[in-house]
Structures are given as structure tokens and as C-alpha cells.
């Protein structure tokens, strides 16, 4: 079953692409981090948007046309696990892997260390100028253990 679309998909996609254009070379962001910068569209409850926003960002990445592709670094948008979300055998996944490797952020396990390469987001002035919110951090606070990892000492 397909998820509901934003009230104005094209307007939402344009905002997403504007944000993605700010992501520097050799840095990545996630679907959720981008969604966290965009206020919920009119008529969408915040709790619903929290669930749907990252999916809508994914839809926006899938909607990047060949015309827009050179200006929208879609390959720098990955999932919150630090991996590529596209089907592994797809041409787009191969392109994304190639580009992320070329930028030096993809390790041998095809994983990106978000603590090292995760984006801190655009500067506050740019966010304010574009009526956007501060992004959710991709980096774990110092000393935070990986989920499920037991401390030995």
C-alpha cells in the first residue's frame, strides 16, 4: 500500500531539493534529517508528519528529473542506518554507491559513518531566510554507546 502524498507534492519536493542542494561534497544527510527541517504542511498533523515526512523526502529524491539531477546531489541522501535505501541491484543504487565512494564516505561494508560524515545542516541564517527549522542531529553525543552494545567495563 502506498503512503499518502503531501498536500502539494511539487511544492514539498522543491523545498527538499533546495535543502539537498546545500549538502556539501563528502557529507551526507538522511531522509529524516531533511524532513526535520521542513515544518509540517498545512493540514498535516505533526505526529503524522513525523512518520510521513521522511517517506515524502524519499519520494522527492525519486522525483529528481534528469534536468534537475546535476544540481540536486540526491546521492548524499541516505537512510538513518547510514546505508543506501535503493534496491541493491538497481542502476540508481549503483550510481549512488559509485558517487559516495568517489566522495570518500562509503566504507567497505557500504556503510557511511554518520558521526564522521553526517551533515550539521545549513547555517541558521539560511534556515531562517527559507522558513525552515534547525535539523535533527545525525551525530551521537560523545560517550553514547551503540544501540544494543554492552559495556565491558
C-alpha positions in Angstrom: 0.0 0.0 0.0 1.3 3.4 -1.0 1.5 6.2 1.7 -0.4 9.4 1.4 1.2 12.3 -0.5 1.9 15.8 0.8 -0.9 18.3 0.2 1.2 19.9 -2.6 3.8 17.4 -3.7 5.6 19.7 -6.1 6.0 22.5 -3.6 7.2 20.0 -1.0 9.7 18.5 -3.4 11.0 21.9 -4.4 11.8 22.6 -0.7 13.5 19.2 -0.3 15.7 19.9 -3.4 16.6 23.3 -2.2 17.8 21.8 1.1 19.7 19.0 -0.6 21.5 21.5 -2.8 23.1 22.8 0.4 24.7 19.4 1.3 28.5 19.7 0.8 30.7 17.3 -1.1 31.8 14.3 1.1 28.9 14.9 3.6 25.6 13.0 3.8 22.2 13.7 5.2 19.2 11.4 5.8 15.6 11.4 4.7 14.6 12.1 8.4 17.0 14.9 8.9 15.7 16.8 5.8 12.1 16.2 6.9 13.0 17.6 10.3 13.9 20.9 8.7 10.6 21.3 6.9 7.6 22.4 9.0 4.6 20.1 8.6 2.5 21.2 5.6 -0.9 22.8 6.4 -3.5 20.3 7.3 -0.9 17.6 8.3 -0.7 16.7 12.0 2.8 16.9 13.5 2.6 13.2 14.6 1.6 12.2 11.1 4.3 14.3 9.5 6.9 12.8 11.8 6.1 9.4 10.2 5.4 10.6 6.6 8.0 13.3 6.2 11.0 11.0 5.6 9.0 9.0 3.1 8.0 12.2 1.3 11.6 13.2 1.2 12.3 9.8 -0.4 9.6 10.5 -2.9 11.2 13.9 -3.7 14.6 12.2 -4.3 12.9 9.7 -6.7 11.2 12.6 -8.5 14.5 14.3 -9.3 14.5 14.6 -13.1 17.4 14.3 -15.5 17.2 18.1 -15.9 17.5 18.8 -12.1 19.9 15.9 -11.4 23.1 17.8 -11.9 22.1 20.4 -9.4 20.5 18.1 -6.8 23.1 15.8 -5.1 20.5 13.1 -4.4 23.2 10.6 -3.8 24.1 12.3 -0.5 20.7 11.4 1.0 20.7 8.0 2.7 18.8 6.3 5.5 19.3 6.7 9.2 21.3 3.5 9.4 24.0 5.0 7.2 23.1 2.9 4.2 21.6 3.3 0.7 17.9 2.7 0.6 17.5 1.9 -3.1 17.1 -1.7 -4.2 20.7 -3.1 -4.2 20.6 -4.3 -7.8 19.2 -1.1 -9.3 21.1 1.3 -11.6 20.3 4.2 -9.2 21.8 2.3 -6.3 25.0 1.5 -8.3 25.2 5.2 -9.2 24.8 6.2 -5.6 27.4 3.8 -4.4 29.9 5.0 -7.1 29.3 8.6 -6.2 29.6 8.1 -2.4 32.8 6.1 -2.9 34.2 8.8 -5.1 33.5 11.3 -2.3 35.2 9.0 0.2 32.3 8.5 2.6 31.3 4.9 1.8 33.3 2.1 3.7 34.0 -1.4 2.5 30.7 -2.6 4.1 28.8 0.0 2.0 28.1 2.0 5.2 28.5 5.7 6.0 29.7 6.7 9.4 27.1 9.4 10.3 29.2 10.6 13.2 32.0 11.4 10.8 30.2 12.4 7.6 26.8 13.4 8.8 25.6 16.9 7.9 25.1 19.5 10.6 22.7 21.3 8.3 22.7 24.7 6.7 23.6 27.8 8.7 20.9 29.4 10.9 20.5 32.5 8.6 19.8 30.3 5.6 17.3 28.3 7.5 15.5 31.4 8.8 15.6 33.0 5.3 13.9 29.9 3.9 11.4 29.5 6.8 12.9 26.2 7.8 13.7 24.6 11.2 17.1 23.6 12.7 17.9 20.0 11.6 17.9 17.0 13.9 21.5 15.9 14.5 22.8 12.8 12.9 25.7 12.5 15.4 25.6 10.6 18.6 26.6 12.5 21.7 30.1 11.7 23.0 30.0 8.6 25.2 26.7 7.3 23.9 27.1 3.5 23.3 25.8 2.0 20.0 22.3 0.6 20.4 22.5 -2.9 21.8 26.2 -2.8 22.6 27.1 -3.9 26.1 29.7 -2.1 28.1 32.5 -4.3 29.2 33.8 -2.2 32.0 
